[in-house]
């Protein structure tokens, strides 16, 4: 198991560019299964989760060519339909969270697919009901295979219909949307997730010949077509990295510029950091974060304690709450962090408390943070990364701490962040990888 050795307390400066968006990449790469023609995707982050998904597609016959760094072509014209029904393939899918989104395309194109309970982060329960119910709404049958520990979905031909999703699931919306593009007739998806990444997937599908109305809203209307064709697509910058870098500047009291952020797609993220007292300047498509001596947490108009909570888009993405919680430990004032979606994601605060942070974990979903106002630093320590987002939050905490810290299980961080130590060291950090 690899680890990071972090020499904390260093001030940073310079420019950094976010990688392509992980969550979008997982969606649009699955979409290549909908056509026999070539699909070219640019700005793909070469991170562990994405590489594993690409290898999974190659195992079923998708031809993949790495044309340049971050630029890949995909051609799914010779899919091994026998292998996609095998126990080995189902087991491989179960180990990779992103594999859930191959179900819609494979079902729509070949009429059958196994849907295992997905792996990934240990951050709490992740229901797949929305995915499976959506496929059943389109006419698929579902039978649980106890031997494969997966649902077998089958449909001779999917048929469009109106559906109201029980939750605005991002991956659920993506899965149903992709399946609906090849369904007979019209599909209406209400309470659809409308995150920028779902919008990007929709735009790729339209470029491939799909007919989709309502892009950017929670009401999508899809008119099915017989076939889709090839297209090209460029992935957005990763908004989670943008937020992580904002938090990094605040924790280390540094001045940095974040380049090419697709600022108009960041939604409420900049404003939520401003609520923690972090000054931001939009400079075209860049964000400049100036050095500050103190970051004062805002309060509500009636003087009550500020609450920062996740919510479906255009609310705050849950993937940034771990970073914002760590930032709050060094701000002036108090804030309630409310993680509504996952009941295990806040348990990493025990590591921060060991480092000297003042945090009250109220329950699995809520934590009150009393900021230090940089009056004293977090203590260096040894810790393990429990998941991708907690991992980057702990890395940022270690960068602001006094002394040398060690973070183990950094494979979790590698799943979501490409060459993170190299890019942060270029700003003045001192992070080494120990194998």
NUKE-586874 format. One record per atom (N, C-alpha, C): residue in one letter; x, y, z. Coordinates in steps of 0.2 Angstrom, whole numbers, padded with zeros to 4 digits, always signed. Layout:
N
AXYZ...
end
This chain:
435
X+0004-0006+0000X+0000+0000+0000X+0004+0006+0000X+0003+0011-0005X+0007+0017-0006X+0005+0022-0001X+0009+0027+0001X+0008+0032+0005X+0011+0039+0003X+0008+0044+0005X+0011+0051+0004X+0015+0053+0011X+0021+0056+0010X+0024+0059+0015X+0024+0067+0014X+0021+0070+0018X+0019+0078+0017X+0023+0082+0022X+0027+0086+0020X+0030+0091+0024X+0026+0097+0024X+0022+0098+0030X+0017+0104+0030X+0020+0111+0032X+0015+0115+0032X+0017+0122+0034X+0020+0126+0028X+0020+0124+0022X+0023+0128+0016X+0018+0132+0013X+0020+0138+0011X+0016+0143+0007X+0017+0141+0000X+0011+0142-0004X+0011+0140-0011X+0010+0146-0015X+0012+0146-0021X+0011+0151-0026X+0012+0148-0033X+0008+0152-0038X+0009+0150-0045X+0002+0148-0048X+0002+0145-0053X-0004+0143-0057X-0005+0135-0057X-0011+0133-0057X-0013+0126-0058X-0019+0125-0062X-0019+0120-0066X-0025+0119-0070X-0028+0113-0068X-0035+0113-0067X-0039+0107-0066X-0039+0102-0071X-0039+0095-0069X-0040+0090-0074X-0047+0090-0077X-0048+0085-0082X-0054+0084-0084X-0059+0081-0079X-0065+0082-0079X-0070+0080-0074X-0070+0072-0074X-0069+0069-0068X-0069+0062-0067X-0077+0060-0068X-0081+0063-0065X-0088+0061-0065X-0091+0061-0072X-0089+0066-0076X-0092+0067-0083X-0088+0061-0087X-0082+0060-0086X-0078+0055-0090X-0081+0048-0089X-0083+0046-0083X-0086+0040-0082X-0093+0039-0086X-0096+0045-0087X-0103+0044-0091X-0102+0044-0098X-0098+0049-0101X-0097+0049-0108X-0093+0043-0111X-0089+0040-0107X-0085+0034-0109X-0090+0028-0110X-0095+0028-0105X-0100+0023-0106X-0104+0024-0112X-0105+0030-0114X-0110+0032-0120X-0107+0029-0126X-0101+0027-0127X-0098+0025-0133X-0101+0018-0135X-0104+0015-0130X-0106+0008-0131X-0113+0008-0135X-0116+0014-0136X-0122+0015-0140X-0121+0015-0147X-0115+0015-0150X-0114+0016-0157X-0109+0011-0159X-0109+0009-0166X-0104+0005-0169X-0098+0010-0171X-0100+0016-0172X-0095+0021-0175X-0090+0024-0170X-0085+0027-0172X-0080+0029-0168X-0082+0036-0164X-0080+0036-0158X-0081+0042-0154X-0075+0044-0151X-0073+0050-0151X-0067+0053-0149X-0068+0058-0143X-0065+0057-0138X-0066+0061-0132X-0059+0064-0129X-0059+0070-0128X-0054+0074-0126X-0054+0076-0119X-0048+0078-0116X-0048+0080-0109X-0050+0075-0104X-0049+0068-0106X-0050+0063-0101X-0045+0063-0095X-0047+0063-0089X-0042+0062-0084X-0039+0055-0083X-0033+0055-0083X-0030+0048-0083X-0029+0046-0076X-0034+0044-0073X-0034+0042-0066X-0036+0035-0065X-0036+0032-0059X-0037+0025-0059X-0044+0023-0060X-0049+0026-0058X-0056+0024-0060X-0057+0024-0067X-0055+0029-0070X-0056+0030-0078X-0052+0025-0081X-0046+0023-0079X-0042+0018-0083X-0045+0011-0082X-0048+0010-0076X-0051+0004-0075X-0057+0003-0079X-0061+0008-0080X-0067+0008-0084X-0065+0007-0091X-0060+0010-0094X-0058+0009-0101X-0055+0002-0102X-0052-0001-0097X-0050-0008-0097X-0056-0013-0097X-0061-0011-0093X-0067-0015-0093X-0070-0015-0100X-0071-0009-0103X-0073-0009-0110X-0069-0013-0115X-0063-0012-0114X-0058-0016-0119X-0059-0024-0118X-0061-0026-0112X-0062-0033-0111X-0068-0036-0115X-0073-0031-0116X-0079-0034-0120X-0078-0032-0127X-0073-0030-0130X-0072-0029-0137X-0071-0022-0139X-0072-0017-0135X-0071-0010-0137X-0064-0008-0139X-0063-0006-0145X-0056-0004-0148X-0055+0003-0145X-0049+0004-0141X-0048+0010-0138X-0041+0012-0141X-0040+0018-0143X-0033+0021-0145X-0032+0027-0141X-0026+0027-0138X-0024+0033-0135X-0020+0038-0140X-0024+0043-0142X-0021+0047-0148X-0016+0052-0145X-0017+0054-0139X-0013+0059-0136X-0015+0059-0128X-0011+0063-0124X-0013+0063-0117X-0020+0066-0116X-0024+0062-0113X-0031+0064-0112X-0036+0063-0118X-0033+0061-0124X-0037+0061-0130X-0038+0053-0132X-0044+0051-0132X-0044+0044-0134X-0050+0043-0139X-0049+0038-0143X-0054+0036-0148X-0057+0029-0146X-0064+0028-0146X-0067+0022-0144X-0071+0019-0150X-0071+0013-0151X-0075+0010-0157X-0078+0003-0154X-0085+0003-0153X-0088-0003-0150X-0092-0006-0156X-0088-0009-0161X-0091-0012-0166X-0091-0019-0166X-0088-0022-0161X-0087-0029-0161X-0087-0032-0153X-0093-0031-0150X-0094-0032-0143X-0095-0040-0142X-0091-0042-0137X-0092-0050-0136X-0098-0050-0131X-0104-0052-0135X-0110-0052-0131X-0110-0058-0126X-0106-0063-0128X-0106-0069-0123X-0103-0067-0117X-0097-0063-0117X-0093-0062-0111X-0097-0057-0107X-0101-0052-0109X-0105-0048-0105X-0110-0051-0101X-0111-0058-0102X-0116-0062-0098X-0112-0067-0094X-0105-0066-0094X-0102-0071-0090X-0101-0069-0082X-0100-0074-0078X-0099-0072-0071X-0092-0068-0070X-0087-0069-0074X-0081-0065-0073X-0082-0058-0074X-0086-0056-0080X-0087-0049-0081X-0092-0046-0076X-0097-0049-0074X-0101-0047-0068X-0097-0045-0062X-0092-0049-0060X-0088-0048-0055X-0083-0042-0056X-0081-0041-0062X-0077-0035-0063X-0081-0029-0063X-0087-0029-0065X-0091-0023-0064X-0092-0022-0057X-0093-0027-0053X-0095-0026-0046X-0090-0022-0042X-0083-0022-0045X-0078-0019-0041X-0077-0012-0043X-0081-0009-0048X-0080-0003-0051X-0086+0001-0051X-0087+0007-0047X-0093+0010-0046X-0095+0013-0053X-0091+0015-0057X-0092+0018-0064X-0096+0014-0068X-0095+0007-0067X-0098+0002-0072X-0105+0002-0072X-0108+0005-0067X-0116+0005-0067X-0119+0008-0073X-0115+0013-0076X-0118+0016-0082X-0117+0013-0089X-0114+0007-0088X-0114+0003-0095X-0120-0001-0095X-0124-0001-0090X-0130-0005-0090X-0135-0003-0096X-0137+0004-0095X-0141+0007-0100X-0139+0006-0107X-0133+0008-0109X-0131+0007-0116X-0131-0001-0118X-0129-0005-0114X-0129-0012-0116X-0136-0015-0117X-0140-0013-0112X-0147-0016-0112X-0151-0013-0119X-0150-0007-0120X-0153-0004-0126X-0151-0007-0132X-0144-0008-0133X-0141-0010-0139X-0142-0018-0140X-0141-0022-0135X-0141-0029-0136X-0146-0033-0132X-0150-0029-0128X-0156-0032-0126X-0156-0036-0119X-0150-0036-0116X-0148-0040-0110X-0142-0037-0107X-0142-0037-0100X-0136-0035-0096X-0137-0037-0089X-0132-0038-0086X-0132-0040-0079X-0130-0033-0075X-0133-0032-0069X-0132-0026-0065X-0130-0028-0058X-0124-0028-0057X-0122-0030-0050X-0122-0024-0045X-0122-0025-0039X-0122-0020-0034X-0115-0017-0035X-0114-0011-0036X-0107-0008-0037X-0103-0007-0031X-0096-0007-0033X-0091-0006-0028X-0090+0002-0028X-0083+0003-0025X-0081+0010-0025X-0080+0013-0018X-0081+0019-0016X-0080+0022-0010X-0084+0019-0004X-0082+0018+0002X-0085+0016+0007X-0088+0022+0011X-0093+0025+0008X-0096+0031+0011X-0103+0031+0013X-0105+0024+0013X-0112+0023+0015X-0116+0020+0009X-0122+0019+0010X-0126+0015+0006X-0127+0019-0001X-0127+0015-0006X-0128+0019-0013X-0133+0014-0016X-0139+0017-0016X-0145+0013-0019X-0144+0012-0027X-0147+0007-0030X-0147+0006-0037X-0154+0006-0039X-0159+0007-0035X-0166+0006-0036X-0168+0011-0042X-0165+0017-0042X-0167+0022-0047X-0165+0019-0054X-0159+0016-0055X-0157+0013-0061X-0161+0008-0063X-0162+0003-0059X-0166-0003-0061X-0173-0002-0062X-0177+0003-0058X-0183+0004-0059X-0184+0008-0066X-0179+0012-0067X-0179+0016-0074X-0179+0011-0080X-0175+0006-0079X-0175+0001-0085X-0181-0003-0085X-0184-0004-0080X-0191-0008-0080X-0196-0003-0082X-0196+0003-0081X-0201+0008-0084X-0200+0008-0091X-0194+0007-0094X-0194+0007-0101X-0195+0000-0104X-0198-0005-0100X-0200-0011-0103X-0196-0017-0101X-0190-0016-0097X-0186-0022-0096X-0189-0026-0090X-0187-0033-0090X-0189-0037-0085X-0182-0037-0080X-0183-0039-0074X-0178-0039-0069X-0179-0045-0065X-0173-0050-0065X-0173-0056-0061X-0166-0056-0057X-0167-0057-0051X-0160-0057-0047X-0157-0064-0048X-0151-0064-0050X-0147-0070-0051X-0143-0071-0044X-0144-0076-0040X-0141-0077-0034X-0134-0079-0035X-0133-0083-0040X-0126-0085-0042X-0121-0080-0043X-0123-0075-0048X-0119-0069-0050X-0120-0063-0045X-0125-0064-0040X-0126-0058-0036X-0127-0052-0040X-0132-0052-0045X-0133-0047-0049X-0140-0047-0052X-0143-0042-0054X-0149-0042-0058X-0148-0043-0065X-0152-0048-0068X-0152-0049-0075X-0158-0045-0078X-0156-0039-0082X-0161-0035-0085X-0162-0037-0093X-0168-0038-0095X-0169-0041-0102X-0174-0037-0105X-0174-0035-0112X-0179-0032-0115X-0178-0033-0123X-0183-0036-0126X-0182-0036-0134X-0181-0030-0137X-0185-0025-0135X-0185-0018-0137X-0188-0013-0132X-0184-0009-0129X-0186-0004-0124X-0191+0001-0128X-0196+0003-0123X-0201+0007-0126X-0202+0013-0121X-0202+0019-0124X-0202+0025-0120X-0208+0026-0116X-0208+0030-0111X-0214+0032-0107X-0212+0037-0102X-0217+0040-0099X-0216+0045-0094X-0214+0042-0087X-0209+0045-0084X-0207+0042-0077X-0205+0048-0073X-0207+0047-0066X-0205+0052-0061X-0200+0048-0057X-0193+0050-0057X-0188+0047-0053X-0189+0048-0046X-0188+0043-0042X-0189+0044-0034X-0183+0048-0031X-0178+0049-0035X-0172+0053-0032X-0169+0056-0039X-0166+0062-0038X-0162+0065-0044X-0155+0062-0044X-0155+0056-0045X-0149+0052-0045X-0145+0054-0052X-0138+0056-0051X-0134+0058-0057X-0133+0052-0061X-0130+0047-0058X-0129+0041-0062X-0135+0037-0065X-0140+0038-0060X-0147+0035-0063X-0150+0038-0069X-0150+0045-0068X-0152+0049-0074X-0148+0047-0080X-0141+0047-0080X-0137+0046-0085X-0139+0039-0088X-0140+0034-0084X-0141+0027-0086X-0147+0027-0090X-0153+0030-0087X-0159+0030-0091X-0159+0034-0097X-0156+0039-0097X-0155+0044-0103X-0152+0040-0108X-0147+0037-0107X-0143+0033-0113X-0147+0028-0115X-0151+0024-0111X-0155+0018-0113X-0161+0021-0117X-0164+0027-0115X-0169+0030-0119X-0168+0032-0126X-0162+0034-0127X-0160+0036-0134X-0161+0031-0139X-0161+0025-0138X-0162+0019-0143X-0169+0016-0142X-0173+0019-0137X-0180+0016-0135X-0185+0018-0141X-0190+0014-0141X-0195+0015-0146X-0200+0021-0143X-0201+0026-0147X-0206+0031-0145X-0202+0037-0140X-0206+0040-0136X-0204+0046-0132X-0204+0044-0125X-0198+0046-0122X-0197+0045-0115X-0197+0052-0111X-0201+0053-0106X-0200+0059-0102X-0198+0057-0095X-0192+0060-0093X-0189+0059-0087X-0190+0065-0082X-0194+0065-0077X-0195+0070-0073X-0191+0069-0066X-0189+0074-0063X-0185+0074-0057X-0178+0071-0059X-0176+0073-0065X-0169+0071-0068X-0164+0075-0065X-0158+0072-0064X-0152+0076-0061X-0150+0081-0067X-0148+0087-0065X-0147+0092-0071X-0140+0095-0070X-0135+0091-0066X-0128+0093-0066X-0125+0094-0072X-0120+0099-0072X-0116+0100-0079X-0114+0094-0082X-0112+0089-0078X-0110+0083-0082X-0115+0079-0085X-0121+0079-0083X-0127+0076-0086X-0129+0080-0092X-0128+0087-0092X-0129+0091-0098X-0124+0089-0103X-0117+0088-0101X-0112+0087-0106X-0114+0080-0109X-0116+0075-0105X-0118+0069-0108X-0123+0070-0113X-0128+0074-0111X-0134+0075-0116X-0131+0078-0123X-0126+0083-0122X-0124+0086-0128X-0120+0081-0132X-0116+0076-0129X-0113+0071-0133X-0118+0067-0137X-0123+0065-0133X-0128+0060-0136X-0132+0064-0142X-0133+0070-0141X-0136+0074-0147X-0131+0074-0153X-0125+0075-0151X-0120+0075-0157X-0119+0068-0160X-0121+0063-0157X-0122+0056-0159X-0128+0055-0163X-0133+0060-0163X-0139+0059-0167X-0145+0058-0162X-0144+0058-0156X-0150+0057-0151X-0154+0064-0151X-0161+0063-0149X-0165+0069-0149X-0167+0070-0142X-0165+0075-0139X-0166+0076-0132X-0168+0084-0131X-0173+0085-0127X-0175+0091-0126X-0175+0092-0118X-0174+0099-0116X-0174+0100-0109X-0167+0100-0106X-0162+0100-0110X-0155+0099-0107X-0154+0105-0102X-0152+0103-0096X-0150+0108-0091X-0156+0109-0086X-0162+0106-0087X-0167+0106-0083X-0168+0099-0079X-0173+0099-0075X-0175+0092-0072X-0181+0088-0075X-0182+0091-0082X-0187+0087-0086X-0184+0086-0093X-0182+0080-0094X-0179+0078-0100X-0184+0074-0104X-0184+0076-0111X-0189+0072-0115X-0184+0069-0121X-0185+0063-0122X-0180+0059-0126X-0185+0056-0132X-0184+0057-0138X-0187+0054-0143X-0182+0049-0146X-0184+0042-0145X-0179+0037-0147X-0178+0037-0155X-0172+0035-0157X-0170+0034-0164X-0167+0027-0165X-0167+0025-0171X-0165+0018-0172X-0157+0017-0171X-0153+0021-0173X-0146+0021-0172X-0143+0027-0170X-0137+0027-0167X-0133+0033-0166X-0126+0032-0170X-0123+0038-0171X-0117+0038-0175X-0111+0041-0171X-0105+0041-0174X-0099+0043-0170X-0100+0051-0169X-0095+0053-0165X-0095+0060-0163X-0088+0062-0159X-0087+0068-0158X-0082+0070-0154X-0084+0074-0148X-0080+0074-0143X-0083+0078-0137X-0077+0080-0132X-0077+0085-0129X-0072+0088-0124X-0075+0088-0117X-0072+0085-0112X-0074+0085-0106X-0073+0092-0102X-0077+0094-0098X-0076+0100-0094X-0071+0099-0089X-0068+0105-0086X-0063+0104-0080X-0067+0102-0074X-0064+0098-0070X-0066+0095-0064X-0068+0100-0059X-0074+0101-0057X-0076+0106-0052X-0074+0104-0045X-0073+0098-0044X-0071+0096-0037X-0064+0098-0036X-0060+0097-0042X-0053+0099-0041X-0053+0107-0040X-0057+0110-0044X-0057+0118-0043X-0058+0120-0036X-0063+0117-0033X-0065+0118-0026X-0059+0116-0021X-0056+0110-0023X-0051+0108-0019X-0045+0113-0019X-0044+0116-0025X-0038+0120-0025X-0040+0127-0021X-0046+0129-0022X-0048+0135-0018X-0047+0134-0010X-0049+0128-0008X-0048+0126-0001X-0041+0125+0001X-0037+0123-0004X-0029+0122-0002X-0026+0129-0001X-0028+0134-0006X-0025+0141-0005X-0027+0144+0002X-0034+0143+0004X-0036+0145+0011X-0032+0142+0016X-0031+0135+0016X-0028+0132+0022X-0021+0133+0023X-0018+0135+0017X-0010+0136+0017X-0009+0144+0017X-0014+0148+0017X-0014+0155+0017X-0009+0157+0011X-0011+0155+0005X-0007+0156-0001X-0011+0160-0006X-0007+0162-0011X-0010+0166-0017X-0009+0161-0023X-0014+0159-0026X-0014+0155-0032X-0019+0157-0037X-0017+0155-0043X-0022+0156-0049X-0024+0149-0052X-0030+0148-0052X-0033+0142-0055X-0035+0143-0062X-0032+0140-0067X-0033+0142-0074X-0039+0137-0077X-0042+0140-0082X-0047+0137-0086X-0052+0133-0082X-0056+0136-0078X-0060+0133-0073X-0067+0131-0076X-0069+0134-0082X-0076+0134-0084X-0080+0137-0079X-0079+0143-0077X-0082+0147-0071X-0089+0147-0071X-0092+0148-0077X-0100+0148-0078X-0103+0141-0076X-0099+0136-0076X-0102+0129-0074X-0101+0127-0067X-0098+0132-0063X-0096+0130-0056X-0102+0131-0051X-0107+0134-0054X-0113+0135-0050X-0112+0139-0043X-0114+0136-0037X-0114+0139-0031X-0107+0138-0027X-0103+0134-0030X-0096+0133-0027X-0092+0139-0025X-0091+0144-0029X-0087+0150-0027X-0091+0153-0021X-0097+0154-0022X-0101+0158-0016X-0101+0154-0010X-0101+0147-0010X-0100+0144-0003X-0093+0145+0000X-0088+0145-0004X-0081+0147-0001X-0081+0154+0001X-0085+0158-0002X-0085+0165+0001X-0088+0165+0008X-0093+0161+0009X-0097+0160+0015X-0092+0158+0021X-0086+0155+0019X-0081+0153+0024X-0076+0159+0024X-0077+0164+0021X-0073+0170+0021X-0067+0170+0016X-0067+0165+0011X-0062+0165+0006X-0063+0170+0001X-0059+0175-0001X-0060+0179-0006X-0058+0176-0013X-0062+0177-0018X-0061+0175-0024X-0062+0180-0030X-0057+0180-0035X-0058+0184-0040X-0059+0181-0047X-0064+0182-0050X-0065+0179-0057X-0061+0183-0062X-0057+0180-0065X-0053+0183-0070X-0054+0180-0077X-0059+0181-0081X-0061+0178-0087X-0063+0171-0085X-0060+0166-0087X-0061+0159-0085X-0057+0156-0080X-0053+0161-0077X-0048+0159-0071X-0051+0161-0065X-0048+0158-0059X-0050+0161-0052X-0043+0162-0049X-0043+0168-0046X-0037+0171-0042X-0039+0170-0035X-0036+0167-0031X-0037+0167-0024X-0031+0170-0020X-0032+0176-0018X-0027+0180-0014X-0025+0177-0007X-0019+0179-0005X-0017+0177+0002X-0021+0181+0007X-0024+0178+0012X-0027+0181+0017X-0024+0179+0024X-0024+0184+0029X-0022+0182+0035X-0027+0179+0040X-0033+0181+0038X-0039+0178+0042X-0045+0177+0037X-0049+0171+0039X-0055+0169+0035X-0060+0169+0040X-0065+0174+0039X-0070+0174+0044X-0077+0171+0041X-0079+0166+0045X-0085+0163+0042X-0091+0167+0043X-0095+0167+0038X-0101+0171+0038X-0107+0168+0043X-0112+0172+0044X-0118+0169+0048X-0124+0171+0044X-0129+0168+0046X-0136+0170+0043X-0138+0177+0045X-0143+0180+0042X-0145+0187+0043X-0147+0188+0050X-0150+0182+0053X-0153+0183+0060X-0147+0182+0065X-0141+0181+0063X-0135+0179+0067X-0134+0172+0069X-0138+0168+0067X-0137+0161+0068X-0131+0158+0065X-0129+0152+0067X-0123+0149+0064X-0124+0147+0057X-0119+0148+0053X-0119+0146+0046X-0120+0138+0045X-0124+0136+0041X-0125+0129+0039X-0123+0128+0032X-0118+0124+0030X-0117+0122+0023X-0119+0115+0022X-0123+0114+0017X-0126+0107+0016X-0126+0106+0009X-0125+0099+0007X-0126+0097+0000X-0133+0097-0002X-0134+0097-0009X-0141+0097-0012X-0140+0095-0019X-0145+0092-0022X-0145+0091-0029X-0143+0098-0033X-0140+0097-0039X-0138+0103-0043X-0145+0107-0044X-0145+0114-0044X-0139+0118-0043X-0136+0119-0036X-0138+0115-0031X-0136+0115-0024X-0128+0113-0024X-0125+0113-0018X-0118+0111-0018X-0117+0104-0018X-0112+0102-0022X-0111+0095-0023X-0108+0092-0017X-0110+0086-0015X-0108+0083-0009X-0100+0081-0009X-0097+0081-0015X-0090+0079-0016X-0086+0084-0013X-0088+0090-0012X-0084+0096-0009X-0085+0097-0002X-0089+0094+0002X-0091+0095+0009X-0085+0093+0013X-0081+0088+0011X-0075+0086+0015X-0070+0091+0015X-0069+0094+0009X-0064+0099+0008X-0066+0105+0012X-0072+0107+0012X-0075+0113+0015X-0074+0112+0023X-0076+0106+0025X-0075+0105+0032X-0068+0106+0035X-0063+0104+0031X-0056+0105+0033X-0054+0112+0033X-0056+0116+0028X-0055+0123+0027X-0058+0127+0033X-0064+0125+0035X-0067+0128+0041X-0063+0127+0047X-0059+0122+0048X-0055+0121+0054X-0050+0127+0055X-0048+0131+0050X-0043+0136+0051X-0046+0143+0049X-0053+0143+0049X-0056+0150+0048X-0058+0152+0055X-0061+0158+0055X-0063+0161+0062X-0071+0161+0062X-0073+0157+0067X-0080+0157+0068X-0082+0149+0068X-0089+0148+0068X-0091+0141+0068X-0096+0140+0062X-0096+0134+0060X-0101+0132+0054X-0103+0125+0056X-0109+0123+0054X-0112+0117+0054X-0112+0114+0047X-0108+0108+0046X-0108+0105+0040X-0113+0099+0040X-0117+0099+0035X-0123+0094+0035X-0122+0090+0028X-0119+0084+0029X-0119+0079+0023X-0125+0075+0023X-0130+0077+0019X-0136+0073+0019X-0136+0067+0015X-0132+0066+0010X-0132+0060+0005X-0129+0054+0008X-0123+0054+0011X-0120+0048+0013X-0119+0048+0020X-0120+0043+0024X-0120+0043+0031X-0114+0041+0034X-0109+0039+0030X-0102+0037+0032X-0096+0042+0030X-0098+0047+0027X-0093+0051+0024X-0090+0056+0029X-0093+0058+0034X-0090+0062+0039X-0086+0059+0044X-0085+0052+0044X-0082+0049+0049X-0074+0050+0049X-0072+0053+0044X-0065+0054+0043X-0063+0060+0048X-0068+0064+0051X-0066+0069+0055X-0062+0067+0062X-0063+0061+0063X-0059+0058+0069X-0051+0059+0068X-0049+0059+0062X-0042+0060+0060X-0040+0067+0061X-0045+0072+0059X-0044+0079+0060X-0044+0081+0067X-0048+0078+0071X-0048+0079+0079X-0041+0077+0082X-0039+0071+0079X-0032+0069+0082X-0027+0074+0080X-0028+0078+0074X-0023+0083+0072X-0024+0090+0076X-0029+0090+0080X-0030+0096+0084X-0036+0100+0082X-0040+0098+0077X-0046+0102+0075X-0051+0101+0080X-0055+0107+0081X-0061+0107+0085X-0067+0106+0081X-0069+0099+0082X-0075+0097+0078X-0079+0093+0083X-0086+0094+0082X-0091+0090+0086X-0095+0086+0081X-0094+0079+0081X-0098+0075+0076X-0104+0074+0079X-0109+0077+0077X-0116+0077+0080X-0119+0070+0079X-0119+0068+0073X-0121+0061+0071X-0118+0060+0064X-0120+0054+0061X-0116+0052+0054X-0117+0057+0049X-0122+0062+0049X-0123+0067+0044X-0121+0074+0046X-0119+0076+0052X-0118+0083+0054X-0112+0083+0058X-0108+0089+0057X-0103+0090+0061X-0102+0098+0062X-0101+0100+0068X-0100+0107+0070X-0092+0108+0070X-0090+0113+0066X-0083+0115+0066X-0082+0122+0070X-0077+0122+0074X-0075+0128+0078X-0068+0130+0075X-0068+0135+0071X-0062+0137+0068X-0056+0139+0072X-0050+0138+0070X-0044+0140+0074X-0042+0147+0072X-0044+0150+0067X-0042+0156+0064X-0035+0156+0063X-0032+0151+0061X-0024+0150+0060X-0020+0153+0067X-0024+0153+0072X-0020+0154+0079X-0015+0149+0081X-0017+0143+0079X-0012+0137+0080X-0014+0132+0074X-0008+0129+0072X-0009+0124+0066X-0011+0118+0069X-0014+0114+0064X-0015+0107+0065X-0009+0103+0066X-0009+0098+0070X-0003+0094+0071X-0002+0089+0065X+0004+0087+0064X+0005+0082+0059X+0003+0075+0062X+0002+0070+0058X+0000+0064+0060X+0000+0059+0055X-0001+0053+0057X-0002+0047+0052X-0009+0045+0051X-0011+0044+0045X-0018+0042+0044X-0019+0038+0038X-0025+0036+0037X-0027+0032+0030X-0032+0036+0027X-0032+0035+0020X-0037+0039+0016X-0043+0034+0015X-0049+0036+0018X-0055+0031+0018X-0058+0031+0011X-0058+0037+0008X-0061+0037+0001X-0058+0043-0003X-0060+0044-0009X-0057+0049-0013X-0057+0056-0010X-0063+0058-0008X-0064+0065-0006X-0061+0066+0001X-0062+0062+0005X-0059+0062+0012X-0051+0062+0011X-0049+0058+0006X-0042+0058+0005X-0039+0064+0003X-0042+0068-0001X-0039+0074-0004X-0040+0079+0002X-0045+0079+0006X-0046+0083+0012X-0041+0082+0017X-0039+0076+0018X-0034+0075+0023X-0027+0077+0020X-0026+0076+0014X-0020+0079+0011X-0019+0086+0012X-0024+0090+0011X-0024+0097+0011X-0023+0099+0019X-0026+0095+0023X-0025+0096+0030X-0018+0095+0032X-0015+0090+0030X-0008+0089+0031X-0003+0094+0028X-0005+0097+0022X-0001+0102+0019X-0001+0109+0024X-0006+0110+0028X-0007+0115+0032X-0004+0114+0039X-0003+0108+0041X-0001+0106+0047X+0007+0107+0049X+0008+0108+0055X+0015+0109+0057X+0019+0102+0058X+0024+0101+0054X+0028+0094+0054X+0026+0090+0048X+0028+0084+0049X+0028+0079+0043X+0023+0074+0044X+0018+0073+0040X+0012+0069+0040X+0013+0063+0035X+0010+0057+0037X+0010+0052+0032X+0002+0050+0031X+0001+0049+0024X-0006+0047+0023X-0005+0040+0019X-0008+0035+0022X-0008+0028+0018X-0015+0027+0014X-0015+0022+0010X-0020+0020+0006X-0022+0025+0001X-0016+0028-0002X-0017+0034-0007X-0020+0031-0013X-0021+0025-0014X-0024+0023-0020X-0031+0025-0021X-0034+0027-0015X-0041+0030-0015X-0040+0037-0018X-0035+0041-0017X-0034+0048-0020X-0032+0047-0027X-0028+0042-0029X-0026+0041-0036X-0033+0039-0040X-0038+0037-0037X-0044+0035-0041X-0047+0042-0044X-0046+0047-0040X-0049+0053-0043X-0045+0059-0045X-0038+0059-0043X-0034+0065-0044X-0028+0062-0048X-0026+0065-0054X-0021+0063-0058X-0014+0067-0056X-0009+0063-0054X-0002+0066-0053X-0003+0072-0048X-0007+0071-0042X-0008+0076-0038X-0002+0079-0034X+0002+0074-0032X+0008+0077-0029X+0013+0081-0034X+0013+0079-0040X+0017+0083-0045X+0015+0090-0046X+0008+0090-0047X+0005+0097-0048X+0006+0101-0042X+0005+0098-0036X+0005+0103-0030X+0012+0104-0028X+0017+0100-0030X+0024+0102-0028X+0026+0107-0033X+0023+0108-0039X+0025+0113-0043X+0023+0120-0040X+0018+0120-0036X+0016+0126-0032X+0020+0128-0026X+0025+0123-0024X+0029+0124-0018X+0027+0119-0012X+0023+0114-0014X+0022+0109-0008X+0028+0104-0008X+0028+0100-0003X+0033+0095-0002X+0030+0089-0001X+0028+0085-0006X+0024+0079-0005X+0028+0073-0009X+0030+0068-0006X+0033+0062-0009X+0029+0056-0008X+0030+0052-0013X+0026+0046-0013X+0030+0040-0011X+0028+0036-0006X+0032+0030-0004X+0028+0024-0005X+0032+0020-0009X+0028+0013-0011X+0030+0008-0006
end
